[in-house]
Amino acid sequence: MLALGLATVAGVVFAGATETGRSINQPVPSSAADTVPTSLQHAEPTSAAESTAVRHGRPLVVAFVVGTSGTIASDLLAPYDIFASSPAFTTYVVSDVASAAPLEGGPAVVPTYTFADVDADPALTPDLVVVPALTHPTGATEAPLRDWVTRQHDDGARVLGVCTGSLVLAATGMLDGLDATSHWSRISALESDHPNVHWMRGQRYVEDGSVTTTAAVTSGVPAALHLVAELAGPDEAQRVANLHPELRWTPTQTTTIPKDHFAVHDWPVGLNYVMPWFRPTVGIALEEGVGELDATAAFEVYSQSAAARTVALATSDTVRTRHGLVLLTTSFTHATGLSRVVVPGADTADAVDPGLRAWADAQRLSLEPLTGPPGPDGSAGEGGFSSALQNLAAHTDAATTSATAKMIGYPTSSLDLGNQPRSLRPILLGIVSLALAVLVGLAPTFLARRWRRRGLLPANASAAASLTDTETVNAAV
């Protein structure tokens, strides 16, 4: 009886976790390779900064690798926004193949180049390689990526491993003998699997020689700004950081962070993850020229919270970001089953594309801008992860939002998480699952009694079965 009940609970949890994991990935259309444009190499106009880091008379080249098995969207897009915002750097996305690369927690991205393209053109040789977390970091499918990153490092490139991108680097042996960090939930396993690396807890990022590794997801942003400061100067890094005032970053910012671990108060996200049924579906509308950091923050927050499914919306099947990346989207005219729509990079509903506004009005969907109003001095409004987390808090509760922020490594001290009541959906589903487990566990006893009453089972059958089980155990002893 107990075994059946436990098996039922395990089955529900497994099914829920599988569904949540599946829904994190935005689908990649099978026809995408033949129909979408390529992401562009980006170089910011040089007049935007007072100083520019150069090598051999050109801006420094930053290559962002993406895997064929899947890449964590925020680990790629958030640091990309930082480096691409500075004229000190030329940026591009590179993969083993030219087809659209799936991103976990975001829409697929079209690479700028393949590894073969970069190897064939000396002008594309990277000075810095950014390695995001991959879905299968040590799998055979990502062997070409690991080999390419190793070759670039051996040839003198610096390397930035974002979050569990450290698993990729550790698998190459690149981190042996170095200080390094990773997402707090993975460090214990990494200490066991890679004992030659000095794994450090409680650090936003760790730089050891030419290799920098970061803690949880959003730590890739301050690590990128730190490298901008090193390579292009602290003034240029501060200028870029000021484009995202919610970061409150300065060159002297401490790298010390809490030494996090799983705790009881993280249960809202855990329950959301294993009880995904009847979740709302949030459309994330991406407009042409949307900033990469603003775009990915909304997907990351809702994916990590597991509080809602997300769909990448645009006026067509693709959108080009502020710095030239092509993301695969769903045309809003083909989107169904949405609960509401959020718009990264927009500070008011009037700033949203008129066609999207008209469609949302016809569908009776609310449009929620995810960027605050500009400052009194005309500075950019606060957006990014801060706005996304506050939007989550407005639709769930403070506990869910705090646990989500902890998972992505984002500080909440400056956020107003409100006092919304607990979300009842996952709690009610959990109660229903436990009730189902109890019913399944009691079913054999109930059926046996029913069959005895109908004469289908001898009255002493249950006792005989019990006696036989006891004799079997005694014989075994």
N, C-alpha and C positions, 0 to 999 in steps of 0.2 A: 504494500500500500504506500509506504513512504517512498519507496524507489520510484513508483509510477508518478507520484506527485513531483518529486525532484526532477525526474526526466521531463515532465511537462514544462516546468519552470525553465529548465535548461533549453528546451526546444524553442520556447517563446523568446528567450533572450538571444539565442543564436539567430533566429529568424529576424528579429528586430535589428540586431547589429549588422547582419548581412544587408538588409534593406537600407540602413543608414549609410553604410559604406558604399553601396551601389549608387545612391542618390547624390553623393558628394561630387561625382564626376559628371560634368556636362558632356552630353554626347557629341562625338565628332562625326559630322556627316560623311557618308561613304564617298560622296562626290567632291569633297572639299579640295582634294589635291589638284583637280582640274579646273576649278571655278573661282578660287580666291586669289587675291593679290599676295605678294610676298611682303613680309615685314621689312622696313627700311633700316639701313644703317643710319644712326643719328649722330649729328655733331651740332651742338648748340652754337648759335652765332657768337663769335669771339668778343663782340662788344659788350656782352652781358656780364663780363667779369674783369677785374683789374689785373689779375695775373692768371697765366695759363701754364700748366705743367706740360712740358714737351719732352719728346725723346726722338732723336734724329730729326729734329725740325718739324715734328707733327704732334698733335694732341695724343695723350696716352690712350691706348686701345683697351677697352674692357669687353671681354667676351662672356656672355651668360649662357651656360650650357643647359639644355633641356633633354630629358630622357625620353625614350620611346615607350617606356612602360607607364609613365606618368610623373609629373613634377608638381610639387606643392606651389600653388599659384602665388601666394604672398612672398614666399622665399625668393621668387624670381622677380615679380613685378614691382614690389616696394623698393628694393635696392636699385632696380633699373631706373626708376623715376629719379632717384637721388643722383646717380652718376650722369644720366642723360640730361639733367638740368644744368650741368656745368659745361662750359666750352673747353674745359681742361681735358675732356674725355670724348672719345668716339665710342659708341656702344652698338652692340649687335647681339642677336640671339643665334646660337649655333647648335646643331643637332647632327646625329649620325645620318639622318635622312631628311629630305626636303618637305615631306608631308606634314600636315598640321600635328602638333604635339599636344596630347591631352594634359590638362592641368587639373590637379585635385583641388576642389574648392574654387573653381573658376572656369571660364570658357577656354577652349583650346586656343593655342597661339601658333601662328605660322612662323617658322624660323626664317632668319635673314639668310643664313648660309648653312652649308653642311661642313663637317670636319674636312672633307676633301677640298671644298672650295677655299677654306682658310689656309690649308696646307699648301695650296697651289699659288697663293698670292702673298708675297712677303709683306705687303702693305697692311694685311689683315692680322699679322702676328700679334697676339695679345700681350699686353704688359701686365694685365690682371685678369684672372679667370674667376668668375663667380659660380659657385657650385651650390644650387639649392638642394633641398631634400627631395629624394626620388621615391617613387612607390616601391620599387624593387632595387635598392641601392647596391646590393651585392649579387644580383642575378646575372645570368649569362647574357640577357638581352642588353644590359648596360655595360658590358665589357668594353665595347668600342669607346664609350664615353670615358670610362675610367682610364683607359690607355691614353686617350687624347689629352686628358687633364694632366696625367703624369708626364707626358712628353713636354707639354708646355711649361710645367714647373721645372723639369730638368733643364730646359732651355733658358730659364731665367725669369719666367713669369711669376708674379705674386699670385697667391690663391686666397680667396675668401670663401669659406664653407659656412653656409647659413643654416642654422638650426640643425636638423639631422642630416644635412649635407656632410656633416662630419663622418657619418657612416661610410659615405663614398670615399672620402679621403683616408679614413682608417683602413679600408679594404685595400687600398693601394700601397700601404706601408708608409705613406708620406708623413704621417703623424708620429711615427715611432721615435721616441726620445724627446718629443716636444710636449709643452703644455698645451692643452686644448680643452674646449668645452662643447656642450651640446644641449639639447632640450633636457630639462631636469628629469623628465620621466624616463630617459634612456641612459643616463650616465651609469647607473649600477650595472646594467647589461653590458655597456661598453667597457667598463672596468674589467669585467670577466672575460669578454671576447678579445680585448686588445690591451693586455696588461703592460705593454711596452710604452703606452701613451700615459702621460700624467694628466688625468682628467680632473678638471677643476669645477667645483660647484660655487654658486653665488657670484658669478661674474657675467656681466652682460655680453662681453666678448673677451677673447684672449688672443693676443698677438705674440707669436713666437717666431722670430726671424721673418721669413717671407710668407708665412702662413697665418691667417687669422680665422678663428672659428667663433661662432656665436651661440648664445643660448636660444631660448624659444623664439618662435616665428618673427615677432616684431623687432627682435634685437638686431636683425639684419639692417635696419634703418640707421641706428646710431653707429653700428660698425661701419657702414658705408660712409657716413659723414666723417667718422674718424679717419678713414683712408683718404677721403677728399682733403681733409685738413693736412694730412701728412704729405700728400702728393701735389696739392694745388695751393696749400696755405690755409690757415685757420679763418682768414677773412672770407675766402671763397666758400668754405664749408658753412660758415655762419650765414652767408647770403642765401645759399641753397636751403639751409634749415629754416630760414625765415619764410620761405614759400609755404611751409607747413607749420604755422604758429602753434598748433596743438602739440607739437613735439616738445616744445620748450627746451630745445637742445642748445648747449654751449660747448665750446671746445674743452672746457675744464670739467665737464659733467662727470660724475663718478661712474665707474663701471660696476660698482658693488650692487647686487640685487639680493632679495631674499633667497635662501636655499629651500626652494619649494619641494613639496612632496604631496602625494595624494592624501586627502583628508576627508573626514566625514562631511564637511560642509560643501564638498564638491558634488554631492549626490544629485543635484538638479540636472547637471549636464550628463552624468552617467545614466540617469533614468530616461532623459530625452533620447540618448543614444540607443538604448535597447527597447524603447517604446515609441517608435517613429510614426505609428499609424494615426491618421486624422490630423497630421500636422498641416498648418497653413502653407501655401506656396507663395513665396515673395518674388515678384519680378524685379530684377535689378536692371534698370534702364541705362544703357551706356550710349552716350552721345559722341559724335565725332569730336576728337580732340580731348577726350576725357583723360585726366591724369591717371597714370598707372597705379599710384599709391591709393588714391581715392577709390578707384574701381575695385581693386583687390580687397580693400578693407571690408567692404560690405559682404562680399562672398565669404571671406575668412571668418568673420564674426558669426554669421549664421551657420556656416558649416561646422565650426568648432562647437557651437552651442547645441547643434542638432535640434534647434527649436523650430526650424522651418526648412522646407525645400527651397532652392533658389533656381531661377531661370534667368539667363543672360538675354536681355531684350535690346533691340536696336531697330532703327527704321528699315534695315535690310538684314541680310544674312551675315554681314561682317561689319566691324567698326575699326577705324584706325585711331589709335591713342595719340596723346599729345606728342609723344616722341617716336611715332611711326610704326608701332607694333600693330599687327593685324590680329584681332580676336574674332573667333567664330561665335555668332549670336543667333538668336531666334527672332525673326521679324515679329514685331509686336502684333501684327495682324493675324499671325498664326498661333499666338499664345492663348492657352485656355486654362481654366481652373485656377486663376490667380486670386489671391486674397487682397493684395495691395501691391503698389509699385513704389520702390525707392529710387532716387536719382542721385548718384554720386556726382559731386562737382557742381551741383546746382544749389544756389542759396535761397531761391524762391520758386514757387510754382510757375511764375511768369517767365522764368529763365529756361524752362523746359521747352523742347521742340514743340511747335504748335500742333503738328500732326499727332504726336504722342499724347498731348493734352486732350485733343478732340477724341481720340480713341479711348483714353481712360474715362472721359466723361460719359461716352456712349456705353462703356462697360460698367459704369458706376464704381470705378476703382479710385481710391484715394492715391494721390501723388505726393510723396514725402521727400522733399529735398534733404540731402545729407551733408550740406555745407552751411555753416553759420554765416551770418551777415558780415560784410567787410568791416574792418576796424575803423575807428574814427579818423585815422590817418590814411585811409584807403588801402591798408594792408589786407592781405588775403584773410578770408574767414576761416574758422577752424573746421576741418573736415577729417578725412582719413579714419583711423581706427577710433578716435574719440567720438566722432559723430555716429559711426556705425554702432559702437557699444551703447551709446545713449539711445539710439533708435531701438536696439534690442531691449534695453531696460524698459522703455515705454510700452513694449508689447509683451514682455514676460514679467520678470521681477528682478530685484537687486541681487538675489542669491544666484540666479542663473547667469546674470551678467558678470558678477564677480568671479565665478568659477570659469567662465569663458575667458575673461581677461587674464586670469592666472594661466590658463592653458596656452595662450598666445604670448604671454610674457609682457603684457601691457599694463603700466601703472594706472590705477584708478583714483589716485588721491585728488585729482583736479576735476573729476567727473561727478555729475549729479545723477545718481542712479535711481532717484525717486523712491517711492514707497508703494509700488504696485503690489497687490495681493499675489500670493503664489499662483502659478499657472496650474490649473487643475487637470488638464488633459493627461500628462504623463502619470500623475498620481492615480487618477481614476483607472487608467489602463493597467497600472501596476496592481491595483486592488482586484480588477477583473481577472488578471493573469493568476494571481494567488488563489482566487476563488475557483478558477478553472482547474488549477493543480489539485486543490482539495477534492473537487468533484471527481476528477480522474482517479485520484488515489482511493476514493471510497467506492468507485464503480464496481470493482470485483466483488466486494462484500455485498453490495446492494443486489447485484445480479445473481449471486449465489443464493441469497435468501429468496429472491423472486422465483428462481427456478425450483427451489425446494417446495415452495408453496404450490407450484403447478405440477409437482411430481416429476419434474424433469431431472432432478438431482437427488440422489439418496440422502436421507437426513444426516447420515453419519459421514458423508463424503468429505465435508470440510475438516472434521475431526480426524478422519483417516489420513487425509492429506497432511494435516499438521503433524500427526504421529509419525508418518513416514519420513517427513522432513527431519523430525527430532532424532529418529533412529539412524538416519543417514549421517547426521552430524556426529552422533555418539560413536558410530562405527569409524568415522574418519578420525576421531580423537583417539 
